[in-house]
Amino acid sequence: RSSFRQFVANGARFKLTVPKENCIISFACAGVRCPKCARRDTGADEEPFGNEALAVTRSLCLQREVDIEVESIDKMGTFLGR
């Protein structure tokens, strides 16, 4: 399914616009554990390389068309896949 990346939360979590379905979804890469990046709202500490992972993912993916394959949905309603 083709979608458009709107927001990158960390190196493996995104908000995607799915034009065919006319909706925005939360999407996470299944099986990927990404280090936590620093958060401005809580002041939580980052894990090593968390901010770097976020920067790389933003530079490669933000505002670009991508193809996703949904494998499942977690208990919070986030779509999981690749």
ABEGO torsion letter per residue (X at the ends): XBBBBABBABAABBBBBBAAAGBBBBBBBBGBBBBBBBBAAAGBBBBBGAAAAAAAAAAAABGBBBBBBBABBBAAGBBBEX
